Amino acid sequence: MEMTKFESLGPLRNIKEIKRRREEVRRSKQTVAYNALKQFIFVNELGTEEQREKLEKIVILDVISDYIRSKLIQDYLKYIQAWSTYNSMLSLTAFPTPTDSEYGDEEEEIIDVIN
């Protein structure tokens, strides 16, 4: 029985083949992810027109990171605005606290009755 060059390597050949396939799968996943990010950039018209014309990996990542950063800031500002609106509504519905001048003598009479 004659062995080919690769068969004679035995387990070493199998390990190399496994590593090659893993790397192929990793590259394929990256390609799919970058294509999805490109699509997201075009659909949402992110970045400048110049950036969209030449979407290299680094440009894609820059545009997406800028989008995330600005989205976080926008969400934070919306939160602050909502909180401010909520607080102003609370101040409108708060009950006024009585002052001494409003109940002055009556309060003393009530205290005398209790004692």
Secondary structure, DSSP 8 states (H G I E B T S, - for coil): ----HHHHHTHHHHHHHHHHHHHHHHHHHHHHHHHHHHHHHHHTT-S-HHHHHS--HHHHHHHHHHHHHHHHHHHHHHHHHHHHHHHHHHHHH------HHHHHHHHHHHHHHH-
